[in-house]
């Protein structure tokens, strides 16, 4: 799938009550299920899920309610967690393994324990 087609497809996902459970306990939406199955990025979901029990998140009520995750797919792929969508400094980040992910960047949210695409967030 070409990058523009993928971006259009991801924007089509809308808020829905349907939830899926990752083996780590993290809930996720149909849009996340789509990218897991079609783009084979279970590793990205696992990276976000493993951070949910870390002290950076468990010690912050704000981060327990909302997290903005940004994956930058460049020569050194990195994953950052932000407290909001503004251009603030990330709360934390980490390098990830090289990937064949077709987009240069992907933004995801964790809202009250549920991972979702921005288009699936009712507050956006």
C-alpha positions, 0 to 999 in steps of 0.5 A: 500500500502506498503511503498516501493510500495508507494515510487516507485509510487510517483517517477513515477510522472513527470512534467506536465502542469496540475494543480488543485486548493485547496480551499485556492487558492494553486495550486497543481499537479497530484502527490499531487492529488494522495496522497490526494485521496489515502493516505487521507492527505488533512490535510498536504496540508492544513497545507502547504497552510495556511502557504503561506499567512503568513509573513514568506513566503510573506516577502521572495522573495526566499520562494515565488519562492521555498520552500522545505517541509519535513514531518517527521512521528515519535513519534512526527510528524513534518512539516518543511519548508526549503529555499532549499534542502540542510541540512540547518536549517528550516525557520520554523516548526510545530508539526502536529497531529499523523497520519497513514501516511505509510512513515517515511518521505515525501518531497514536494516542493512549486514552485512559488505557486504550490505544487508538488512532487520532481519528478514533479519539472523540476529543480531537 
